């Protein structure tokens, strides 16, 4: 059995066949991760990932191998594409759990990984457009008492109205979306970005990539492993680490219980040690769904359930119990009107299922113009 996000490729089916043929559970999970790391069109993972604010692609990953109860992780790694496999190499070839930055890069080269420039031309153009017109991560964060909501959010609006640009807009948001897209297209042209890349660049400027991929794999013997890989938040401050390389946050396995992993705002997941929290709650008898929803409630509690701030956050947990029970749960319900957030499961039949959710609605994005 496998559980992960939608991939748009055949890697989940291939990994499932690997499990049936007796392949190691972590090898199967990393097969799915590597397919995303190799895809230049996936700007959230690996080659083609969007860079940090200095224009450098920094990748993070972690793995946990249930059969041997071992783990490995790497963070802020430049120039190495398959950081999921690199995290496994740290686990297998060193006495450490985590390596970061240039040290992780040098270790990878010594172990035979190929160093390469991960910044593709489309990603570079998008970064240049952001650099001139985007917002950075300096200043108080959402959890700071000094955080100031955008001016749009401070205006009086009807109950339930959305005054910011939604990350996944619904039809009623389209006038604002159209205005921002037109503004962005003009800026892209001004910046000399090829016309074929205009819309991609504007989409990433308005809704910067925050994606990640977590994969958990369970074989017929009941062995379970998990892996998470990402390029992290687009345009982050150099050296930033989210939850993906943090064992217990972005990825956790207890071979006697199950596994969990996450995509979304890494800082929020670190604060609740989300993956470990979920697995521990399952140990105590909660179902995958119940455990995931409790982790989401803890994120909301950190903001005293203040919706004016929570609307800027997102989190999805992918949960697999050792007996095959599973769940995908999200902080917010939709990616747009009537478009539920989803996850992928394969237990002999590959399918996409809607996430259970804590709050009805969609995440907001602070638009840059």
VOGU-3710 file (C-alpha; in Angstrom, 3 decimals, decimal comma):
1> xxxxxxxxxx> 0,000/0,000/0,000  1,151/3,555/-0,730  -0,196/6,975/0,228  1,003/10,313/-1,156  -0,094/13,442/-3,025  -1,150/13,543/-6,652  1,942/13,066/-8,818  0,748/13,245/-12,428  2,997/10,345/-13,446  3,181/6,541/-13,259
11> xxxxxxxxxx> 5,542/6,371/-10,292  2,928/5,321/-7,716  1,859/2,316/-9,806  5,514/1,439/-10,422  6,280/1,661/-6,701  3,289/-0,552/-5,903  4,604/-3,206/-8,284  7,999/-2,934/-6,595  6,368/-3,749/-3,252  4,627/-6,798/-4,738
21> xxxxxxxxxx> 7,976/-7,987/-6,095  9,544/-7,830/-2,620  11,402/-4,532/-2,926  12,249/-2,654/0,248  9,558/-0,240/1,420  11,903/2,753/1,525  13,165/1,991/-1,977  9,574/2,033/-3,225  8,792/5,319/-1,459  11,936/6,950/-2,844
31> xxxxxxxxxx> 11,031/5,810/-6,364  7,988/8,102/-6,219  10,069/10,915/-4,715  12,729/10,624/-7,428  10,136/10,990/-10,176  9,119/14,357/-8,727  12,755/15,362/-8,169  13,435/14,673/-11,867  10,497/16,685/-13,221  11,519/20,271/-14,135
41> xxxxxxxxxx> 7,844/21,251/-14,367  7,361/20,505/-10,654  8,609/23,739/-9,115  8,243/22,419/-5,557  10,717/19,531/-5,653  14,190/18,768/-7,006  15,395/19,886/-10,445  13,419/22,958/-11,477  12,436/23,799/-7,904  12,057/27,508/-7,243
51> xxxxxxxxxx> 15,134/28,995/-5,573  15,705/30,935/-2,385  15,788/34,723/-2,458  19,435/34,631/-3,622  18,564/32,474/-6,640  19,965/29,221/-5,255  17,875/26,045/-5,237  18,177/24,483/-1,770  16,607/21,069/-1,209  15,483/19,242/1,968
61> xxxxxxxxxx> 14,564/15,619/2,623  14,136/13,016/5,324  13,568/9,266/5,401  12,566/6,723/8,046  13,096/3,004/7,508  10,656/1,049/9,617  12,261/-2,412/9,331  15,539/-1,191/10,876  14,142/1,757/12,871  16,694/4,092/11,289
71> xxxxxxxxxx> 16,396/7,573/9,801  18,367/10,134/7,835  17,898/13,706/6,699  19,495/16,547/4,753  18,668/20,244/4,688  19,431/23,330/2,599  21,435/21,240/0,136  22,586/23,020/-3,055  23,376/21,282/-6,324  22,184/17,723/-5,570
81> xxxxxxxxxx> 18,963/16,582/-7,250  18,000/13,338/-5,484  18,079/14,495/-1,888  15,653/11,761/-0,842  18,276/9,181/-1,750  20,936/11,394/-0,175  19,018/11,320/3,124  19,019/7,538/2,881  22,756/7,565/2,218  23,282/9,648/5,361
91> xxxxxxxxxx> 21,293/7,001/7,235  23,229/4,084/5,776  26,759/5,473/5,450  27,264/7,695/8,499  26,793/7,740/12,248  24,735/10,939/11,868  21,059/11,572/11,298  21,208/14,950/9,522  23,648/16,835/7,307  23,017/20,355/6,018
101> xxxxxxxxxx> 24,231/22,946/3,537  27,629/22,709/1,899  28,646/19,820/4,149  25,733/17,750/2,860  26,649/18,710/-0,713  30,286/17,683/-0,246  29,258/14,405/1,368  26,976/13,701/-1,590  29,784/14,282/-4,101  32,103/12,016/-2,100
111> xxxxxxxxxx> 29,419/9,318/-2,228  29,097/9,582/-6,005  26,104/11,885/-6,413  26,359/14,189/-9,422  26,594/17,904/-8,627  24,579/20,046/-11,045  22,895/23,387/-11,455  19,290/22,809/-10,366  18,055/26,264/-11,410  16,280/25,776/-14,737
121> xxxxxxxxxx> 15,763/28,682/-17,096  11,995/28,916/-16,370  12,653/28,898/-12,621  15,369/31,556/-13,025  13,001/33,836/-14,951  10,293/33,390/-12,332  12,808/34,217/-9,595  13,904/37,404/-11,388  10,296/38,543/-11,672  9,736/37,847/-7,963
131> xxxxxxxxxx> 12,995/39,599/-7,057  11,779/42,812/-8,655  8,129/42,730/-7,592  7,579/40,100/-4,902  7,399/40,015/-1,127  10,089/38,405/1,006  10,049/36,676/4,377  11,767/39,399/6,407  9,758/40,996/9,189  7,353/39,572/11,790
141> xxxxxxxxxx> 5,690/36,279/10,923  2,054/35,343/11,277  2,636/34,115/14,818  4,151/37,419/15,970  2,077/39,962/17,916  3,716/42,559/15,668  2,402/40,977/12,459  0,283/43,403/10,451  -2,488/42,053/8,250  -2,436/43,368/4,680
151> xxxxxxxxxx> -4,474/46,558/4,167  -7,120/44,581/2,251  -7,735/42,390/5,283  -8,227/45,370/7,576  -11,075/46,831/5,532  -14,615/46,212/6,676  -16,063/43,396/4,568  -19,296/41,421/4,694  -19,184/38,294/6,883  -17,388/35,498/5,060
161> xxxxxxxxxx> -16,152/37,761/2,271  -12,639/37,269/0,915  -10,765/40,508/0,358  -7,345/38,999/-0,404  -6,304/36,925/-3,408  -7,171/33,272/-2,679  -4,487/30,687/-3,316  -7,142/28,607/-5,091  -9,659/31,179/-6,352  -13,361/30,539/-6,803
171> xxxxxxxxxx> -15,468/32,179/-9,556  -16,495/35,117/-7,357  -12,812/35,985/-6,904  -12,122/36,239/-10,625  -12,358/40,048/-11,025  -9,503/40,508/-8,520  -7,602/37,550/-9,952  -7,928/38,936/-13,489  -6,697/42,347/-12,362  -3,639/40,847/-10,664
181> xxxxxxxxxx> -2,862/38,520/-13,577  -3,005/41,382/-16,065  -0,685/43,411/-13,863  1,674/40,449/-13,563  1,699/39,761/-17,313  2,674/43,362/-17,967  5,519/43,057/-15,457  6,668/39,768/-17,003  6,814/41,382/-20,435  8,648/44,361/-18,974
191> xxxxxxxxxx> 11,173/42,004/-17,387  11,969/40,360/-20,724  10,555/36,956/-19,820  9,712/34,916/-22,944  6,015/35,062/-23,749  5,695/31,285/-23,413  6,652/31,632/-19,729  4,521/34,678/-18,868  1,609/32,843/-17,289  3,801/30,378/-15,404
201> xxxxxxxxxx> 5,841/33,249/-14,001  2,772/35,213/-12,930  1,191/32,149/-11,323  4,310/31,573/-9,225  4,496/35,247/-8,296  0,871/35,368/-7,169  0,772/31,910/-5,605  4,381/30,869/-4,855  5,011/27,141/-4,831  4,967/25,628/-1,352
211> xxxxxxxxxx> 4,572/22,002/-2,373  6,407/18,950/-1,105  5,927/15,228/-1,548  5,635/12,684/1,243  5,278/8,985/0,463  4,559/6,138/2,875  4,853/2,520/1,723  3,598/-0,667/3,400  4,540/-4,126/2,100  2,770/-7,504/2,439
221> xxxxxxxxxx> 4,952/-8,366/5,466  3,664/-5,334/7,366  6,922/-3,376/7,042  6,505/0,366/6,598  8,758/3,275/5,588  8,302/6,912/4,636  10,162/9,647/2,760  9,693/13,382/2,240  11,464/15,622/-0,282  11,057/19,289/-1,205
231> xxxxxxxxxx> 12,623/22,486/-2,491  10,837/24,274/0,329  9,165/27,655/0,218  9,835/29,550/-2,962  12,102/32,597/-2,462  12,842/31,709/1,179  15,721/33,263/3,133  18,876/31,216/2,355  19,398/28,443/4,874  15,723/28,212/5,826
241> xxxxxxxxxx> 14,618/24,739/6,895  10,986/23,764/7,005  9,481/20,577/8,376  10,515/18,235/5,550  14,029/17,470/6,839  12,871/17,341/10,469  12,330/13,761/11,597  9,085/13,780/13,575  7,663/16,800/11,788  7,640/16,261/8,023
251> xxxxxxxxxx> 8,090/12,501/8,253  7,805/9,876/11,002  7,480/6,104/11,218  6,946/3,755/14,129  7,057/0,229/12,705  4,661/-1,006/15,394  2,069/1,680/14,616  2,355/3,382/11,232  3,597/6,518/9,540  2,677/10,103/8,757
261> xxxxxxxxxx> 4,032/12,933/6,635  3,065/16,437/5,632  2,934/19,136/2,997  2,130/22,778/3,703  3,522/25,503/5,960  6,526/23,793/7,489  7,015/26,245/10,330  3,553/25,449/11,680  4,124/21,708/11,435  7,436/21,943/13,285
271> xxxxxxxxxx> 5,675/23,645/16,203  3,311/20,708/16,721  5,810/17,988/15,641  2,960/16,885/13,413  4,027/13,505/12,038  5,199/12,199/15,416  2,091/13,581/17,128  -0,162/11,727/14,685  1,671/8,411/15,018  1,706/8,683/18,806
281> xxxxxxxxxx> -2,034/9,397/18,867  -2,600/6,304/16,700  -0,552/4,322/19,214  -2,989/5,509/21,860  -5,911/4,146/19,855  -7,085/6,984/17,640  -7,899/6,335/14,003  -5,717/7,912/11,285  -8,397/10,539/10,642  -8,856/11,360/14,340
291> xxxxxxxxxx> -5,097/11,625/14,884  -4,647/13,887/11,871  -7,510/16,175/12,849  -6,079/16,559/16,343  -2,727/17,674/14,884  -4,577/20,246/12,763  -6,473/21,476/15,827  -3,142/22,009/17,603  -1,966/24,213/14,725  -5,179/26,248/15,012
301> xxxxxxxxxx> -4,822/26,440/18,797  -1,381/28,023/18,401  -3,253/30,957/16,826  -6,144/30,826/19,305  -8,306/29,854/16,308  -7,858/33,357/14,877  -9,222/32,918/11,354  -7,728/36,201/10,176  -4,315/34,540/10,487  -5,141/30,900/9,935
311> xxxxxxxxxx> -6,482/31,790/6,481  -2,862/32,323/5,368  -1,784/28,815/6,455  -2,203/25,407/4,896  -1,393/21,844/5,933  -2,133/18,372/4,599  -1,215/15,189/6,484  -0,831/11,795/4,777  -1,367/9,005/7,304  -0,954/5,237/7,025
321> xxxxxxxxxx> -1,482/2,792/9,870  0,296/-0,563/9,904  -2,985/-2,462/9,451  -3,733/-0,543/6,227  -6,105/2,073/7,655  -5,297/5,486/6,194  -6,379/9,107/5,917  -5,575/12,385/4,218  -6,542/15,442/6,272  -6,190/19,153/5,495
331> xxxxxxxxxx> -6,499/22,406/7,408  -8,766/23,918/4,720  -11,261/22,099/2,541  -10,809/23,308/-1,001  -8,494/24,392/-3,770  -11,353/26,405/-5,225  -15,129/26,147/-5,376  -16,254/22,502/-5,313  -12,625/21,354/-5,639  -11,709/19,438/-2,498
341> xxxxxxxxxx> -8,091/18,908/-1,532  -7,081/15,372/-2,428  -4,546/12,630/-1,849  -3,599/9,395/-3,610  -3,782/5,879/-2,207  -2,838/2,592/-3,860  -3,807/-0,704/-2,240  -4,204/-2,708/-5,425  -6,297/0,003/-7,008  -4,792/3,460/-7,423
351> xxxxxxxxxx> -7,291/6,212/-6,701  -7,595/9,826/-5,626  -9,702/10,581/-2,561  -10,817/13,877/-0,983  -9,132/15,002/2,215  -11,085/15,309/5,419  -10,715/18,883/6,643  -10,835/21,072/9,736  -12,164/24,311/8,218  -14,454/24,956/5,277
361> xxxxxxxxx> -12,848/27,302/2,771  -9,570/27,952/1,016  -6,184/29,387/1,933  -5,456/33,045/1,178  -2,318/34,431/-0,414  -0,949/37,917/0,236  -0,661/39,166/-3,312  2,539/41,051/-4,151  1,360/44,138/-6,048
//
